[in-house]
């Protein structure tokens, strides 16, 4: 339990590097950051493809990122690819609106982390075959709502963004579904539909 929590904490600290994408958005501005992120995504794609094709590269990266790569990611693209793609997609959906970009990336970085850590530490009410907990999902929802509201979204819009992000986090990750991609996409889409302000 403790080692699981420590491993998850390490993953989520690394996961919060997605806030670097938000920082780049504010620093470079839109659309320049979009081109930069697209270039970075291409590099990540090449590295991930090489990792999956060459066992030596996979072994070296597994040692370097020890404890952060899930077993399900050993034979599929890892979270960094999905996080980058999700952040870029959220920016495109937002059409460069800083409020939507901030809310959706913070839902990914902070809301997802809250879901995982609270779920590991305090999750008692299991859902989806024991993979997710109600307590973790509620924590992610609360943090997502606070993040969207802090970014300037009106309460109703922040509620919609947090709900969309939390629903995207619920299904277990598979090779075809990764919440690191869909959380920011869902949040940004909700804010675009209901109107952030």
Secondary structure, 3 states (H helix, E strand, C coil): CHHHHHHHHHHHHHHCCHHHHHHHHHHHCCCHHHHHHHHHHHHHHHHHHHHHHCHHHHHHHHHHCCCCCCHHHCCCCCHHHHHHHHHHHHHHHHCCCHHHHHHHHHHHHHHHHHHHHHHHHHCCCEEHHHCEEHHHHHHHHHHHHHHHHHCCCCHHHHHHHHHHHHHHHHCCCECCECHHHHHHHHHHHHHHHHCCC
